[in-house]
Amino acid sequence: MSKHYLIKEAAEILNISTNKIRFYEKKGLIKPLRDEENGYRYFTENELIKLQTILMYRELNLSIEGIKDIFEDGSKDNMLNHFHAQWEAINNQIHKMQLIQYSLEEIMDSIYESEDESYKEKIISIIELMHKTWKVKSEWKDKWNFNSWARTYDESVVKDIGTLKFYKKYDMLLDTVFKKAVAGRERSINVLEIGVGTGNLAARFLDEKYNIIGIDQSRDMLNVAKEKFSDLKLRLGDFLKIPFENHKFDVIVSTYAFHHLTEKEKVIAIEEMLRVLKPDGRIVIGDLMFESELDKENMLKSLTKAEVEEIEDEYYSIIEFLIEYFKKHNKRLEMTKIDELVFIVEVN
Ligand SMILES: C[S@@+](CC[C@H](N)C(=O)[O-])C[C@H]1O[C@@H](n2cnc3c(N)ncnc32)[C@H](O)[C@@H]1O
């Protein structure tokens, strides 16, 4: 018979209070045996391991309900879901805290630098801006439901149904983004792909042995990408809260993803990309775009109602606006036309 421990012994071994053990029992996470005669709890080695696992998962801030579900379900997928959700929650907190920290820095500077009472108004405007920025960063929603598209995405790229033929030059676009991204760079560069989808662009980098990590807001897209390319490093993450530290990447690439951001969101996504990019880094985006507002107006006039609706369901970039946004950060943008609505913009 395997060894059994009393609650006091279990608490000593794990260096926790007996109350904590009783709490986990009350929540249904553990089920110690009971002595039939005296009612004492007895813990098997397995129950101790379970308790230790609970303690470790709590260190990752996993909720009691989450841990219970991991134990009950037992599958790898379910476990991954919980860890992904926790990763997302932690990333949100980091971004929120960072925004508060930057705002406090600005506030302190304005108090130091002001020679009159004007800093009081400045504080209010800094906090208002912080509030607006967080609203944009936290309210993005996947209204297209990419999770449901993940399993059929590659097939639909090939079929390219619809009259606008967005994917006609898909392979050429991906090849050109890859070439532009790596031109003149060492093979040891760190590359980030945003909106990695099923991994078709990342595969070009993997094939040539570049370090690439892909993020996507859709877990199912990530699952498909991982099934196709087991070596590909992937994380859940979005344009507006990139889950990496400042100045980590030499190159950022993205295809067919940026047009899911509104104009306001694009401005913040650009700040985010520049935050994680090294100062001499490069951004290469291949996507659906118009060169100018005027071009957009003219083009929409020439299309059918259904085609216009299809375009207006998303937010194609206006390249002349992108040029201005990047110029504010002292970055220069060059564009290459691939097809009627498909462009590559390279930012250096
Ligand atoms: C049309 S697919 C393109 C996939 C892939 N890049 C390609 O070129 O085949 C768009 C992808 O961008 C992702 N995406 C859309 N908006 C995003 C956002 N705000 N942040 C991160 N990924 C996003 C979607 O989940 C989806 O996987």
The ligand as an SDF file (V2000), in Angstrom:
LIG
                    3D

 27 29  0  0  0  0  0  0  0  0999 V2000
   -6.7930   36.8420  -44.0970 C   0  0  0  0  0  0  0  0  0  0  0  0
   -5.8370   36.0720  -42.8630 S   0  0  0  0  0  0  0  0  0  0  0  0
   -4.1640   36.1860  -43.4650 C   0  0  0  0  0  0  0  0  0  0  0  0
   -3.2910   35.0890  -42.9320 C   0  0  0  0  0  0  0  0  0  0  0  0
   -1.8460   35.1140  -43.4390 C   0  0  0  0  0  0  0  0  0  0  0  0
   -1.1210   36.2650  -42.9750 N   0  0  0  0  0  0  0  0  0  0  0  0
   -1.7970   35.0360  -44.9400 C   0  0  0  0  0  0  0  0  0  0  0  0
   -1.2790   35.9790  -45.5710 O   0  0  0  0  0  0  0  0  0  0  0  0
   -2.2660   34.0510  -45.4920 O   0  0  0  0  0  0  0  0  0  0  0  0
   -5.8040   37.3260  -41.6060 C   0  0  0  0  0  0  0  0  0  0  0  0
   -5.1420   36.8600  -40.3270 C   0  0  0  0  0  0  0  0  0  0  0  0
   -4.8730   37.9950  -39.5320 O   0  0  0  0  0  0  0  0  0  0  0  0
   -5.2990   37.7390  -38.2210 C   0  0  0  0  0  0  0  0  0  0  0  0
   -5.6660   39.0240  -37.6260 N   0  0  0  0  0  0  0  0  0  0  0  0
   -6.6810   39.8360  -37.9720 C   0  0  0  0  0  0  0  0  0  0  0  0
   -6.6830   40.9240  -37.2000 N   0  0  0  0  0  0  0  0  0  0  0  0
   -5.6610   40.7860  -36.3330 C   0  0  0  0  0  0  0  0  0  0  0  0
   -5.1640   41.5550  -35.2490 C   0  0  0  0  0  0  0  0  0  0  0  0
   -5.7210   42.7020  -34.9170 N   0  0  0  0  0  0  0  0  0  0  0  0
   -4.0780   41.1060  -34.5970 N   0  0  0  0  0  0  0  0  0  0  0  0
   -3.5090   39.9140  -34.9210 C   0  0  0  0  0  0  0  0  0  0  0  0
   -3.9410   39.1340  -35.9020 N   0  0  0  0  0  0  0  0  0  0  0  0
   -5.0050   39.5690  -36.6040 C   0  0  0  0  0  0  0  0  0  0  0  0
   -6.4730   36.7980  -38.3490 C   0  0  0  0  0  0  0  0  0  0  0  0
   -6.7360   36.0900  -37.1760 O   0  0  0  0  0  0  0  0  0  0  0  0
   -6.0220   35.9320  -39.4980 C   0  0  0  0  0  0  0  0  0  0  0  0
   -5.2760   34.8430  -39.0660 O   0  0  0  0  0  0  0  0  0  0  0  0
  1  2  1  0
  2  3  1  0
  2 10  1  0
  3  4  1  0
  4  5  1  0
  5  6  1  0
  5  7  1  0
  7  8  2  0
  7  9  1  0
 10 11  1  0
 11 12  1  0
 11 26  1  0
 12 13  1  0
 13 14  1  0
 13 24  1  0
 14 15  1  0
 14 23  1  0
 15 16  2  0
 16 17  1  0
 17 18  1  0
 17 23  2  0
 18 19  1  0
 18 20  2  0
 20 21  1  0
 21 22  2  0
 22 23  1  0
 24 25  1  0
 24 26  1  0
 26 27  1  0
M  CHG  2   2   1   9  -1
M  END
$$$$
